[in-house]
């Protein structure tokens, strides 16, 4: 088990965190704060959103840079990466359409990003300037309550993941994360291609690269997974579900 990876996940839960650890990859930072608004308020702030798009591999936000804007993902997926004290960059989660990030940084007033966000495929986002978000919060106290609820969910998820890292094998954790990612990238499909490297998967699982490579090797030998450069393909999702039971 690679505790630096777990430390990176903990870093995401600092007050200025830019993203969430995940109960599933698509859960990301929940949209509870947006759902807390009235239809009239949502229509008002919609005019303030700025649309941006990114190609695979492009950086949306850089860890350490000043920014307090709030982002909403409309299409595509993004990796959340955190730098470790050893200078490594670890992918700790994946964000999918319908999730947001940056709202906690805006809430605390800390304008330095604690994570790097990188597009995994064609990514479309809407950006809400922090001053607009601050105005929305002042007019709608329920927004802060919703953000607190979202953070509580992240803390519970982190607790669950740490327990899982203690009691589950890397092989099973690898299978579980692959199934979650498959649902994020190809909901309801029988197969899925994930634009992730083995290093990405190791960070998400919270294990060392050699250990994850071994777990993937077993899945490849079972004809459940195909690993190629920059892509991990789950060839048979139903079979993988049966395999990890």
C-alpha positions in Angstrom: 0.0 0.0 0.0 1.4 3.4 -1.0 0.7 5.8 1.9 1.9 8.8 -0.2 -1.1 8.2 -2.4 -3.4 8.3 0.7 -1.7 11.4 1.8 -2.5 13.0 -1.5 -6.1 12.1 -1.1 -6.1 13.7 2.4 -4.6 16.8 0.8 -7.8 17.1 -1.3 -9.8 17.5 1.9 -7.9 20.5 3.1 -10.2 23.6 3.3 -9.0 24.9 -0.1 -9.4 21.6 -1.8 -10.2 21.8 -5.5 -11.9 18.5 -5.8 -13.3 15.5 -4.0 -12.2 12.0 -3.4 -14.8 9.8 -5.0 -17.4 7.3 -3.9 -17.6 6.7 -7.7 -15.5 8.6 -10.2 -18.5 10.5 -11.5 -19.5 11.7 -8.0 -16.6 14.1 -7.8 -17.5 17.4 -6.2 -21.3 17.2 -5.9 -23.6 19.8 -7.4 -25.5 20.2 -4.2 -24.7 23.9 -4.0 -26.2 24.5 -7.5 -29.3 22.4 -6.7 -29.8 24.5 -3.6 -30.6 27.6 -5.7 -34.0 28.5 -7.0 -34.8 28.3 -10.7 -34.7 32.0 -10.9 -31.2 32.2 -9.2 -29.8 29.5 -11.5 -31.1 31.3 -14.5 -29.4 34.5 -13.3 -26.0 33.0 -12.7 -26.1 31.0 -16.0 -25.5 34.3 -17.8 -22.2 34.7 -15.8 -20.7 31.4 -16.8 -17.8 31.4 -19.2 -17.5 28.4 -21.5 -14.1 26.8 -22.1 -12.8 23.7 -23.7 -9.7 21.6 -23.4 -8.0 18.9 -25.4 -6.7 15.6 -23.8 -3.6 16.4 -21.8 -4.3 20.1 -21.4 -4.1 21.6 -17.9 -7.2 23.2 -16.6 -5.8 24.3 -13.3 -2.3 24.1 -11.9 -1.5 23.2 -8.3 -0.2 26.3 -6.5 -1.5 28.8 -9.0 -3.8 31.6 -7.7 -7.5 31.1 -8.7 -10.8 31.1 -6.9 -13.2 30.5 -9.8 -15.7 27.6 -9.7 -15.8 25.1 -12.6 -18.7 22.9 -13.8 -17.9 20.0 -16.1 -20.4 19.7 -19.0 -18.7 17.1 -21.1 -15.6 14.9 -20.9 -13.5 13.8 -17.9 -10.7 15.3 -15.9 -7.9 13.9 -13.7 -7.2 15.4 -10.3 -3.4 15.3 -9.7 -1.5 16.2 -6.5 2.2 16.7 -6.1 3.8 14.6 -3.3 6.6 15.9 -1.1 8.9 13.7 -3.2 8.1 15.6 -6.3 5.8 13.0 -7.9 2.5 13.8 -9.5 -0.2 11.3 -8.4 -3.7 11.0 -9.9 -6.1 10.7 -7.0 -9.5 10.8 -8.7 -11.4 11.4 -12.0 -14.2 14.0 -12.5 -17.0 13.5 -14.9 -19.9 15.5 -16.4 -22.2 17.0 -13.9 -19.5 17.6 -11.3 -17.9 20.8 -10.1 -14.7 21.8 -8.5 -13.2 25.0 -6.9 -16.2 25.8 -4.8 -14.5 25.0 -1.5 -11.6 27.3 -2.3 -14.0 30.1 -3.0 -15.8 29.3 0.3 -12.6 29.6 2.4 -11.1 32.5 0.5 -7.9 30.6 -0.1 -7.0 31.4 -3.8 -4.1 28.9 -4.2 -5.1 25.7 -5.8 -4.1 22.5 -4.0 -4.5 20.2 -7.0 -3.8 20.1 -10.7 -6.8 19.4 -13.0 -5.9 17.8 -16.4 -8.3 16.9 -19.3 -8.4 13.2 -20.0 -10.4 13.6 -23.2 -12.3 16.4 -24.9 -13.3 18.5 -21.9 -16.0 21.2 -21.8 -16.4 23.3 -18.7 -18.3 26.4 -17.5 -16.4 28.8 -15.3 -18.1 30.9 -12.7 -16.0 33.9 -11.6 -15.4 33.9 -7.8 -17.0 37.3 -7.3 -20.2 36.0 -8.8 -20.1 32.9 -6.7 -19.5 35.1 -3.6 -22.6 37.2 -4.5 -24.6 34.0 -4.9 -23.5 32.7 -1.5 -24.5 36.0 0.2 -27.9 35.9 -1.3 -28.4 32.2 -0.7 -27.2 30.9 2.7 -28.3 27.4 1.6 -25.3 27.3 -0.7 -22.8 27.1 2.1 -24.9 24.4 3.8 -24.9 22.4 0.6 -21.1 22.7 0.3 -20.7 21.6 3.9 -22.8 18.5 3.2 -20.7 17.7 0.1 -17.5 18.0 2.2 -19.0 15.7 4.8 -19.7 13.1 2.1 -16.1 13.4 0.9 -14.8 12.8 4.4 -17.0 9.7 4.7 -15.7 8.4 1.4 -12.1 8.9 2.4 -12.8 7.0 5.6 -14.3 4.1 3.6 -11.4 4.1 1.2 -8.8 4.0 4.0 -10.7 1.0 5.5 -10.8 -0.6 2.1 -7.0 -0.2 1.7 -6.5 -2.0 5.0 -8.8 -4.9 4.5 -9.1 -5.5 0.8 -6.5 -6.9 -1.5 -5.0 -4.7 -4.2 -6.4 -7.2 -6.8 -9.9 -6.6 -5.6 -9.4 -2.8 -5.2 -8.1 -2.7 -8.8 -11.2 -4.4 -10.0 -13.5 -2.2 -8.1 -11.9 1.0 -9.3 -11.9 -0.2 -12.9 -15.6 -0.9 -12.7 -16.3 2.5 -11.2 -14.2 4.1 -14.0 -16.0 2.1 -16.6 -19.4 3.4 -15.4 -18.0 7.0 -15.5 -16.7 6.7 -19.1 -19.2 4.2 -20.6 -22.4 4.0 -18.5 -24.2 0.8 -19.0 -21.8 -0.5 -21.6 -20.4 -4.1 -21.7 -16.9 -2.8 -22.4 -15.0 0.5 -21.8 -11.8 2.2 -22.8 -10.3 4.4 -20.1 -7.8 7.1 -21.1 -5.6 6.3 -18.1 -2.1 5.1 -17.6 -1.0 2.5 -15.1 0.5 5.3 -13.0 -2.9 7.0 -13.0 -4.7 3.8 -11.9 -2.1 3.2 -9.2 -2.7 6.6 -7.7 -6.5 6.2 -7.8 -6.2 2.8 -6.1 -3.7 4.0 -3.5 -1.0 1.4 -4.3 2.4 1.2 -5.8 2.8 1.0 -9.6 4.5 -2.5 -9.4 1.7 -3.9 -7.3 -1.0 -2.5 -9.6 0.9 -3.8 -12.6 0.8 -7.3 -11.1 -3.0 -7.0 -10.4 -3.6 -5.7 -14.0 -1.4 -8.6 -15.3 -3.7 -11.1 -13.7 -6.8 -9.4 -15.3 -5.0 -9.4 -18.7 -4.2 -13.1 -18.3 -7.9 -13.7 -17.6 -8.8 -11.8 -20.8 -10.8 -9.2 -18.9 -8.5 -6.2 -19.5 -6.3 -5.0 -22.3 -3.5 -2.5 -21.5 -2.0 -0.3 -24.2 -0.1 3.0 -24.2 -2.2 5.5 -22.3 -5.4 3.4 -22.4 -6.8 0.6 -20.2 -9.6 -1.3 -21.9 -12.1 -3.4 -19.9 -13.0 -6.0 -22.5 -15.9 -7.6 -20.6 -17.5 -5.6 -17.7 -20.0 -8.2 -16.6 -17.2 -10.8 -16.5 -15.0 -8.5 -14.4 -17.9 -8.0 -12.0 -18.2 -11.8 -11.6 -14.4 -12.1 -11.3 -14.0 -9.8 -8.2 -17.0 -11.1 -6.2 
